[in-house]
Amino acid sequence: MPSMDDQSRMRRTIDRLGIVRILLVQVMVLLALAGAVVRWVNWSSEVAWQEFLSASRPALAGASSRPQPPPQQQPQPPVQTVKSKAACPKKA
């Protein structure tokens, strides 16, 4: 029968292999997350770049490269101005 000293010494030993396994798993998870973030940023920037390029192309195939002046608009009638400060009568 082992003595109490031997049993307490066995309980106090550090499971170094277990610690190494835990650290290895943590590093692998961290690398997997970092890789996923890098892929997502790369994908989203490519999508944004394609959207930017498509927005800069002319909408019509026959459109010229020079910007066209805006069409002439009919002048709007002037807005009526109120001559007195109390435009709305107060409700009692």
N, CA, C and O atoms as a DFTB+ gen file, in Angstrom:
368 C
 N C O
     1  1       0.845      -1.168       0.000
     2  2       0.000       0.000       0.000
     3  2       0.893       1.235       0.000
     4  3       1.772       1.359       0.853
     5  1       0.673       2.177      -0.974
     6  2       1.519       3.362      -1.017
     7  2       1.205       4.277       0.158
     8  3       0.080       4.327       0.656
     9  1       2.217       4.987       0.578
    10  2       2.032       5.890       1.717
    11  2       1.305       7.157       1.272
    12  3       1.143       7.408       0.078
    13  1       0.873       7.946       2.249
    14  2       0.159       9.193       1.972
    15  2       1.063      10.204       1.271
    16  3       0.588      11.000       0.461
    17  1       2.351      10.181       1.572
    18  2       3.291      11.106       0.931
    19  2       3.361      10.848      -0.564
    20  3       3.397      11.793      -1.352
    21  1       3.379       9.590      -0.965
    22  2       3.452       9.253      -2.387
    23  2       2.183       9.700      -3.116
    24  3       2.255      10.211      -4.233
    25  1       1.016       9.506      -2.479
    26  2      -0.237       9.896      -3.109
    27  2      -0.340      11.413      -3.262
    28  3      -0.791      11.897      -4.300
    29  1       0.063      12.152      -2.262
    30  2      -0.027      13.612      -2.355
    31  2       0.962      14.146      -3.384
    32  3       0.679      15.133      -4.063
    33  1       2.121      13.501      -3.502
    34  2       3.097      13.911      -4.510
    35  2       2.568      13.638      -5.914
    36  3       2.825      14.423      -6.827
    37  1       1.847      12.560      -6.104
    38  2       1.297      12.219      -7.406
    39  2       0.204      13.218      -7.793
    40  3       0.073      13.560      -8.969
    41  1      -0.571      13.685      -6.829
    42  2      -1.619      14.649      -7.124
    43  2      -1.045      16.017      -7.475
    44  3      -1.655      16.761      -8.244
    45  1       0.094      16.354      -6.934
    46  2       0.695      17.671      -7.154
    47  2       1.465      17.771      -8.469
    48  3       1.837      18.870      -8.879
    49  1       1.703      16.677      -9.115
    50  2       2.463      16.746     -10.364
    51  2       1.638      17.478     -11.423
    52  3       0.412      17.383     -11.463
    53  1       2.332      18.186     -12.251
    54  2       1.689      18.957     -13.321
    55  2       1.656      18.086     -14.566
    56  3       2.657      17.482     -14.951
    57  1       0.501      18.035     -15.177
    58  2       0.349      17.269     -16.409
    59  2       0.835      18.143     -17.564
    60  3       0.048      18.831     -18.214
    61  1       2.117      18.104     -17.801
    62  2       2.719      18.980     -18.823
    63  2       2.232      18.618     -20.215
    64  3       2.060      19.503     -21.052
    65  1       2.015      17.382     -20.472
    66  2       1.522      16.969     -21.779
    67  2       0.113      17.520     -22.006
    68  3      -0.222      17.922     -23.121
    69  1      -0.691      17.539     -20.987
    70  2      -2.038      18.104     -21.099
    71  2      -1.997      19.602     -21.371
    72  3      -2.782      20.115     -22.169
    73  1      -1.088      20.297     -20.713
    74  2      -0.933      21.735     -20.940
    75  2      -0.481      22.001     -22.365
    76  3      -0.976      22.924     -23.011
    77  1       0.436      21.219     -22.850
    78  2       0.910      21.385     -24.232
    79  2      -0.223      21.132     -25.214
    80  3      -0.347      21.843     -26.211
    81  1      -1.048      20.129     -24.945
    82  2      -2.182      19.847     -25.829
    83  2      -3.167      21.020     -25.853
    84  3      -3.640      21.425     -26.915
    85  1      -3.465      21.552     -24.673
    86  2      -4.398      22.681     -24.597
    87  2      -3.840      23.881     -25.343
    88  3      -4.561      24.533     -26.098
    89  1      -2.569      24.176     -25.139
    90  2      -1.952      25.302     -25.844
    91  2      -1.956      25.077     -27.355
    92  3      -2.187      26.011     -28.123
    93  1      -1.705      23.864     -27.771
    94  2      -1.706      23.553     -29.203
    95  2      -3.102      23.743     -29.801
    96  3      -3.241      24.280     -30.899
    97  1      -4.123      23.306     -29.083
    98  2      -5.492      23.487     -29.565
    99  2      -5.825      24.980     -29.638
   100  3      -6.440      25.427     -30.606
   101  1      -5.425      25.754     -28.622
   102  2      -5.699      27.192     -28.626
   103  2      -5.009      27.888     -29.792
   104  3      -5.603      28.754     -30.433
   105  1      -3.772      27.522     -30.070
   106  2      -3.041      28.123     -31.194
   107  2      -3.701      27.746     -32.513
   108  3      -3.800      28.582     -33.412
   109  1      -4.152      26.510     -32.645
   110  2      -4.810      26.084     -33.884
   111  2      -6.123      26.838     -34.087
   112  3      -6.430      27.249     -35.206
   113  1      -6.902      27.024     -33.019
   114  2      -8.160      27.775     -33.125
   115  2      -7.869      29.226     -33.491
   116  3      -8.563      29.807     -34.326
   117  1      -6.849      29.813     -32.873
   118  2      -6.482      31.191     -33.179
   119  2      -6.058      31.343     -34.643
   120  3      -6.441      32.308     -35.304
   121  1      -5.280      30.406     -35.141
   122  2      -4.865      30.460     -36.552
   123  2      -6.056      30.282     -37.487
   124  3      -6.137      30.946     -38.521
   125  1      -6.974      29.398     -37.135
   126  2      -8.160      29.187     -37.971
   127  2      -9.013      30.453     -38.010
   128  3      -9.491      30.840     -39.076
   129  1      -9.208      31.094     -36.874
   130  2      -9.978      32.337     -36.846
   131  2      -9.281      33.449     -37.615
   132  3      -9.925      34.201     -38.347
   133  1      -7.969      33.554     -37.452
   134  2      -7.225      34.580     -38.177
   135  2      -7.321      34.344     -39.685
   136  3      -7.488      35.293     -40.450
   137  1      -7.217      33.094     -40.111
   138  2      -7.354      32.779     -41.530
   139  2      -8.741      33.115     -42.052
   140  3      -8.885      33.625     -43.163
   141  1      -9.763      32.827     -41.249
   142  2     -11.131      33.145     -41.673
   143  2     -11.326      34.650     -41.788
   144  3     -11.985      35.112     -42.718
   145  1     -10.776      35.411     -40.879
   146  2     -10.900      36.874     -40.934
   147  2     -10.175      37.418     -42.154
   148  3     -10.698      38.292     -42.846
   149  1      -8.985      36.918     -42.424
   150  2      -8.216      37.383     -43.589
   151  2      -8.956      37.053     -44.877
   152  3      -9.000      37.882     -45.786
   153  1      -9.538      35.863     -44.977
   154  2     -10.299      35.495     -46.184
   155  2     -11.523      36.370     -46.351
   156  3     -11.836      36.791     -47.465
   157  1     -12.228      36.653     -45.249
   158  2     -13.419      37.490     -45.327
   159  2     -13.059      38.907     -45.753
   160  3     -13.748      39.491     -46.589
   161  1     -11.997      39.466     -45.195
   162  2     -11.583      40.825     -45.577
   163  2     -11.174      40.850     -47.046
   164  3     -11.510      41.791     -47.765
   165  1     -10.466      39.847     -47.489
   166  2     -10.052      39.773     -48.889
   167  2     -11.274      39.648     -49.802
   168  3     -11.349      40.317     -50.833
   169  1     -12.223      38.802     -49.430
   170  2     -13.437      38.623     -50.232
   171  2     -14.246      39.914     -50.279
   172  3     -14.695      40.327     -51.348
   173  1     -14.435      40.549     -49.131
   174  2     -15.265      41.754     -49.106
   175  2     -14.590      42.902     -49.848
   176  3     -15.276      43.721     -50.458
   177  1     -13.270      42.978     -49.809
   178  2     -12.605      44.051     -50.542
   179  2     -12.681      43.800     -52.050
   180  3     -12.777      44.749     -52.827
   181  1     -12.640      42.536     -52.469
   182  2     -12.798      42.236     -53.897
   183  2     -14.203      42.609     -54.369
   184  3     -14.372      43.163     -55.455
   185  1     -15.197      42.306     -53.554
   186  2     -16.576      42.650     -53.906
   187  2     -16.723      44.165     -53.993
   188  3     -17.349      44.676     -54.922
   189  1     -16.155      44.877     -53.042
   190  2     -16.235      46.334     -53.048
   191  2     -15.494      46.900     -54.260
   192  3     -15.961      47.858     -54.876
   193  1     -14.358      46.325     -54.603
   194  2     -13.589      46.800     -55.763
   195  2     -14.387      46.580     -57.050
   196  3     -14.425      47.463     -57.907
   197  1     -15.020      45.422     -57.196
   198  2     -15.828      45.148     -58.389
   199  2     -17.012      46.103     -58.459
   200  3     -17.366      46.576     -59.539
   201  1     -17.622      46.387     -57.323
   202  2     -18.734      47.322     -57.301
   203  2     -18.264      48.726     -57.691
   204  3     -18.957      49.444     -58.411
   205  1     -17.097      49.099     -57.213
   206  2     -16.529      50.400     -57.564
   207  2     -16.250      50.481     -59.063
   208  3     -16.547      51.490     -59.702
   209  1     -15.680      49.418     -59.615
   210  2     -15.377      49.419     -61.045
   211  2     -16.651      49.450     -61.880
   212  3     -16.699      50.140     -62.898
   213  1     -17.672      48.727     -61.476
   214  2     -18.905      48.714     -62.258
   215  2     -19.624      50.058     -62.158
   216  3     -20.320      50.452     -63.094
   217  1     -19.470      50.759     -61.052
   218  2     -20.107      52.070     -60.907
   219  2     -19.401      53.123     -61.750
   220  3     -20.020      54.106     -62.156
   221  1     -18.125      52.932     -62.016
   222  2     -17.386      53.921     -62.785
   223  2     -17.555      53.734     -64.289
   224  3     -17.205      54.629     -65.058
   225  1     -18.084      52.590     -64.727
   226  2     -18.334      52.360     -66.157
   227  2     -19.586      53.103     -66.595
   228  3     -20.506      53.282     -65.797
   229  1     -19.637      53.541     -67.858
   230  2     -20.871      54.176     -68.336
   231  2     -22.027      53.181     -68.322
   232  3     -21.835      51.983     -68.534
   233  1     -23.205      53.682     -68.074
   234  2     -24.375      52.801     -67.970
   235  2     -24.759      52.231     -69.336
   236  3     -25.152      51.068     -69.431
   237  1     -24.650      53.031     -70.386
   238  2     -25.005      52.581     -71.721
   239  2     -23.748      52.248     -72.502
   240  3     -22.706      52.875     -72.312
   241  1     -23.846      51.267     -73.377
   242  2     -22.677      50.868     -74.154
   243  2     -22.301      51.954     -75.155
   244  3     -21.118      52.125     -75.451
   245  1     -23.275      52.694     -75.685
   246  2     -23.003      53.715     -76.680
   247  2     -22.718      55.087     -76.081
   248  3     -22.557      56.055     -76.824
   249  1     -22.654      55.192     -74.773
   250  2     -22.425      56.495     -74.138
   251  2     -20.993      56.942     -74.381
   252  3     -20.062      56.138     -74.372
   253  1     -20.839      58.238     -74.599
   254  2     -19.499      58.762     -74.834
   255  2     -18.754      58.877     -73.522
   256  3     -19.354      58.812     -72.449
   257  1     -17.452      59.046     -73.606
   258  2     -16.650      59.127     -72.399
   259  2     -16.747      60.497     -71.741
   260  3     -16.434      60.638     -70.559
   261  1     -17.185      61.525     -72.506
   262  2     -17.343      62.863     -71.925
   263  2     -18.667      62.948     -71.190
   264  3     -19.671      62.404     -71.648
   265  1     -18.673      63.621     -70.061
   266  2     -19.963      63.784     -69.374
   267  2     -20.858      64.753     -70.138
   268  3     -20.393      65.774     -70.644
   269  1     -22.120      64.432     -70.214
   270  2     -23.087      65.253     -70.926
   271  2     -23.627      66.325     -69.981
   272  3     -23.801      66.072     -68.789
   273  1     -23.894      67.525     -70.510
   274  2     -24.488      68.552     -69.640
   275  2     -25.910      68.162     -69.287
   276  3     -26.581      67.482     -70.063
   277  1     -26.374      68.588     -68.123
   278  2     -27.741      68.222     -67.728
   279  2     -28.752      68.898     -68.645
   280  3     -28.483      69.985     -69.155
   281  1     -29.904      68.281     -68.864
   282  2     -30.926      68.879     -69.734
   283  2     -31.456      70.164     -69.094
   284  3     -31.473      70.313     -67.873
   285  1     -31.886      71.084     -69.958
   286  2     -32.419      72.355     -69.480
   287  2     -33.749      72.108     -68.775
   288  3     -34.615      71.399     -69.286
   289  1     -33.896      72.700     -67.600
   290  2     -35.124      72.544     -66.845
   291  2     -35.941      73.826     -66.943
   292  3     -35.405      74.926     -67.076
   293  1     -37.226      73.649     -66.874
   294  2     -38.119      74.801     -66.885
   295  2     -38.006      75.519     -65.546
   296  3     -37.938      74.874     -64.501
   297  1     -37.986      76.854     -65.571
   298  2     -37.894      77.565     -64.290
   299  2     -39.155      77.339     -63.467
   300  3     -40.264      77.308     -64.000
   301  1     -38.972      77.188     -62.197
   302  2     -40.079      76.972     -61.271
   303  2     -40.708      78.320     -60.917
   304  3     -40.006      79.329     -60.850
   305  1     -42.014      78.346     -60.693
   306  2     -42.642      79.608     -60.278
   307  2     -42.102      80.010     -58.902
   308  3     -41.778      79.141     -58.092
   309  1     -42.004      81.301     -58.632
   310  2     -41.446      81.728     -57.352
   311  2     -42.360      81.325     -56.197
   312  3     -43.576      81.216     -56.354
   313  1     -41.770      81.115     -55.082
   314  2     -42.513      80.745     -53.891
   315  2     -43.137      82.005     -53.316
   316  3     -42.482      83.045     -53.252
   317  1     -44.389      81.926     -52.899
   318  2     -45.056      83.092     -52.331
   319  2     -44.493      83.385     -50.950
   320  3     -44.309      82.485     -50.131
   321  1     -44.229      84.641     -50.716
   322  2     -43.688      85.034     -49.426
   323  2     -44.801      85.621     -48.565
   324  3     -45.760      86.195     -49.081
   325  1     -44.672      85.479     -47.316
   326  2     -45.644      86.004     -46.363
   327  2     -45.192      87.388     -45.951
   328  3     -44.030      87.576     -45.592
   329  1     -46.104      88.376     -45.996
   330  2     -45.725      89.743     -45.706
   331  2     -45.763      90.053     -44.216
   332  3     -45.025      90.925     -43.756
   333  1     -46.596      89.371     -43.457
   334  2     -46.655      89.650     -42.030
   335  2     -46.004      88.508     -41.265
   336  3     -45.883      87.393     -41.774
   337  1     -45.588      88.798     -40.036
   338  2     -44.920      87.781     -39.215
   339  2     -45.900      86.730     -38.734
   340  3     -45.541      85.558     -38.620
   341  1     -47.127      87.126     -38.451
   342  2     -48.126      86.189     -37.957
   343  2     -48.894      85.618     -39.148
   344  3     -50.001      86.059     -39.456
   345  1     -48.291      84.633     -39.812
   346  2     -48.912      84.067     -40.985
   347  2     -50.091      83.189     -40.619
   348  3     -51.059      83.124     -41.377
   349  1     -50.043      82.523     -39.498
   350  2     -51.124      81.640     -39.081
   351  2     -51.801      82.237     -37.860
   352  3     -51.127      82.625     -36.905
   353  1     -53.117      82.313     -37.879
   354  2     -53.785      82.845     -36.679
   355  2     -53.661      81.868     -35.527
   356  3     -53.701      80.652     -35.715
   357  1     -53.510      82.417     -34.337
   358  2     -53.361      81.563     -33.148
   359  2     -54.721      80.980     -32.782
   360  3     -55.754      81.646     -32.863
   361  1     -54.683      79.739     -32.386
   362  2     -55.915      79.078     -31.960
   363  2     -56.097      79.324     -30.480
   364  3     -55.156      79.175     -29.700
   365  1     -57.288      79.697     -30.092
   366  2     -57.539      80.007     -28.685
   367  2     -58.002      78.829     -27.916
   368  3     -58.253      78.936     -26.716
